[in-house]
Amino acid sequence: MFTDQGDLDAALKCYQESLSIRQNLFQQNSQSTESQRDVSTALSKIAGNRHARGNFANELTNYEQSLAIRRGVVKTKPENQDFRHDLSTALRDVGKAAHNMGDEAKALQNLLAGSDYR
């Protein structure tokens, strides 16, 4: 809602609060793939906010953190199509963020790797 209204500061605050809550829930049940996915989603939301601000370095960092979680989730159930789709999306996000940073090799590598999980 705040992002749609152009209030990136308020949106970031909400995303960070959401991440904190999701991380606490994950700590209570570290075996839950849903909790892991929730943390990853919160990191992606923060990354999107960073992109909107032009903060591409932190955008890339947040997307890479999300990607690491998504990779771990897929390892637990490699046949799960939802998990594979999430991983593909995370690879695409890292690729786009790397492109924004001018790292074309990393961008291409991640974008191509993402197609393996579709």
Residue pairs with C-beta under 8 A, 6 or more apart in sequence:
1 11
2 8
2 10
2 11
2 14
3 11
3 48
3 49
3 52
8 49
8 52
8 53
11 49
12 46
12 49
15 42
15 45
15 46
15 49
16 46
18 42
18 45
19 39
19 42
19 43
19 46
22 35
22 38
22 39
22 41
22 42
23 39
25 35
25 38
26 32
26 35
26 36
26 38
26 39
29 35
33 73
33 76
33 77
33 83
36 69
36 72
36 73
37 69
37 70
37 73
37 83
37 86
39 69
40 66
40 69
40 70
40 73
40 86
40 90
41 66
43 62
43 63
43 65
43 66
43 69
44 62
44 63
44 66
44 90
44 93
46 62
47 58
47 59
47 60
47 62
47 63
47 66
47 93
47 97
48 59
50 56
50 58
50 59
50 62
51 59
51 97
51 100
56 97
56 100
56 101
57 101
59 97
59 100
60 94
60 97
60 98
60 100
60 101
63 90
63 93
63 94
63 97
64 94
66 90
66 93
67 87
67 90
67 91
67 93
67 94
70 83
70 86
70 87
70 90
71 87
71 90
73 83
73 86
73 87
74 80
74 83
74 84
74 86
74 87
74 117
76 83
77 83
78 84
84 117
84 118
85 117
85 118
87 114
87 117
88 114
88 115
88 116
88 117
88 118
89 114
90 114
91 110
91 111
91 113
91 114
91 117
92 110
92 111
92 114
94 106
94 110
95 106
95 107
95 108
95 109
95 110
95 111
95 114
96 107
96 111
98 104
98 106
98 107
98 110
99 107
